[in-house]
Amino acid sequence: VKIHQIRNGIPLVDARLSSDQQERLKSRLGIPHDAFVISTLSRMSPEKNIDLILRIAPVVRQQAPSAVFVIAGNGPLLEVLKKQVNESQLDYIKLIGFYNNVRELLSISDLFLLPSFLELHSIALLEAMSMGVPLITSKDVGCNNDFISHKKNGFLLDPFKDEGWAYTIVELLKDSTYRRDVGQAAKETCEREFDIAITAARFEKL
């Protein structure tokens, strides 16, 4: 028996918005122009662990008042999460529902966050990597450990513990050079391993 592992691939396109377009998008979403934007693209369901973001966001804001969390996606928990955000007056958490153009959101993102309990091979992670957005995601979930090297091209943390998530966000917010280097390493990983043309060629060869 021969087993071939062929991972997901995505189109690698340069779709970053211009500075003016980024400012208009921030304005439309109610994000201050000088905000540090932490984005999440996810289905709003229990296995995606969005509750963790709601718990750590106030800790981040205490140390980084410019931090804003933008969470995009639909799902059964969307209205519940919106109610939690409103009742807790967490106006720096933007639950925007389904958003059609992922790369627009990634263009205004300084950091990508995905604390899922369960994944297979997340396309959202690959999209963030392809745009050079440094990411923090769950260790030992899906195949994350196979292509993310902790503190090199991304950050792997325990989704069952809040410890470490806020600290890592704040440390990255403070160090733009490190952020840029990690994002660039992620982009290079994506270009090397997850170009849809390479994935298609592997299927063809198989």
Secondary structure, DSSP 4 states (H G I P E B T S, - for coil): ---------B-----PPPHHHHHHHHHHHT--TT-EEEEEE---SGGG-HHHHHHHHHHHHHH-TTEEEEEE--STTHHHHHHHHHHTT-TTEEEEE--S-HHHHHHT-SEEEE--S--SS-HHHHHHHHTT--EEEETTSTTHHHH--BTTTBEEE-TT--TTHHHHHHHHHH-HHHHHHHHHHHHHHHHHH-BHHHHHHHHHH-
